[in-house]
């Protein structure tokens, strides 16, 4: 069963896919009215489903003529791809941000479903020594190793 957040996300991604520039500008009030929800629901979708790890930049201008600009950030060519991903991963990464990167790799058809399942299994917090203070650092290191192994040609 889908919830309102799924419908809002799907609508915005459809608009982005139809955009030749890879960006859309839309008013938060319009979206709230279209989906019969409060503006904070729109904010929730933007902050959780349109993150940099997932390949988006959000710009917002408030006020009467305010808008939300969503930009799809393409991954660079193969030579810079691993470097770009290392930059996104950083020195440490949370499970949800790791999931976002893995999901993006799937959406960009850079990894298979099987590879994504293996990556997800490894970066889950329950797998990485519960109570270990450096879990996010270990997760980042493991994710970088997997990215390099899978994408290095």
ZIURDA-V25968 format. One record per backbone hydrogen bond with DSSP energy under -1.0 kcal/mol. NH is the residue of the N-H (numbers start at 1). CO is the residue of the C=O. E is the energy in kcal/mol with one decimal. If there is no record, write none. Layout:
BEGIN
nh->[NH | NH]
co->[CO | CO]
e->[E | E]
END
This chain:
BEGIN
nh->[7 | 8 | 9 | 10 | 11 | 12 | 13 | 14 | 15 | 16 | 17 | 18 | 24 | 26 | 31 | 32 | 33 | 34 | 35 | 37 | 41 | 43 | 44 | 45 | 46 | 47 | 48 | 49 | 50 | 55 | 56 | 57 | 59 | 61 | 66 | 67 | 68 | 69 | 70 | 71 | 72 | 73 | 80 | 81 | 84 | 85 | 86 | 87 | 88 | 89 | 90 | 93 | 98 | 99 | 100 | 101 | 102 | 103 | 104 | 105 | 106 | 107 | 108 | 109 | 110 | 116 | 117 | 118 | 119 | 120 | 121 | 122 | 123 | 127 | 129 | 132 | 135 | 138 | 139 | 140 | 141 | 142 | 143 | 144 | 145 | 146 | 147 | 148 | 149 | 150 | 151 | 152]
co->[3 | 4 | 5 | 6 | 7 | 8 | 9 | 10 | 11 | 12 | 13 | 14 | 70 | 68 | 27 | 28 | 29 | 30 | 31 | 32 | 38 | 39 | 40 | 41 | 42 | 43 | 44 | 45 | 46 | 52 | 51 | 71 | 69 | 67 | 63 | 61 | 26 | 59 | 24 | 57 | 22 | 55 | 77 | 77 | 80 | 81 | 82 | 83 | 84 | 85 | 86 | 136 | 94 | 95 | 96 | 97 | 98 | 99 | 100 | 101 | 102 | 103 | 104 | 106 | 105 | 112 | 113 | 114 | 115 | 116 | 117 | 118 | 119 | 124 | 127 | 129 | 132 | 134 | 135 | 136 | 137 | 138 | 139 | 140 | 141 | 142 | 143 | 144 | 145 | 146 | 147 | 148]
e->[-1.6 | -2.4 | -2.6 | -2.6 | -2.4 | -2.5 | -2.6 | -2.2 | -2.3 | -2.3 | -2.3 | -1.5 | -2.0 | -2.5 | -2.0 | -2.6 | -2.4 | -2.8 | -2.5 | -2.4 | -1.7 | -2.1 | -2.3 | -2.1 | -2.5 | -2.7 | -1.8 | -2.5 | -1.1 | -1.7 | -2.1 | -2.2 | -2.7 | -2.8 | -1.8 | -1.1 | -2.7 | -3.3 | -2.5 | -2.7 | -2.9 | -2.9 | -1.2 | -1.4 | -3.0 | -2.6 | -2.5 | -2.0 | -2.0 | -2.6 | -2.7 | -1.7 | -2.4 | -2.4 | -1.9 | -2.0 | -2.5 | -2.8 | -2.1 | -2.4 | -1.9 | -2.7 | -2.2 | -1.8 | -2.9 | -2.4 | -2.4 | -2.2 | -2.6 | -2.8 | -2.1 | -1.7 | -2.0 | -1.1 | -1.5 | -2.4 | -1.3 | -2.6 | -2.9 | -1.9 | -2.3 | -2.7 | -2.6 | -2.3 | -2.1 | -2.4 | -2.6 | -2.5 | -2.5 | -2.5 | -2.7 | -2.0]
END
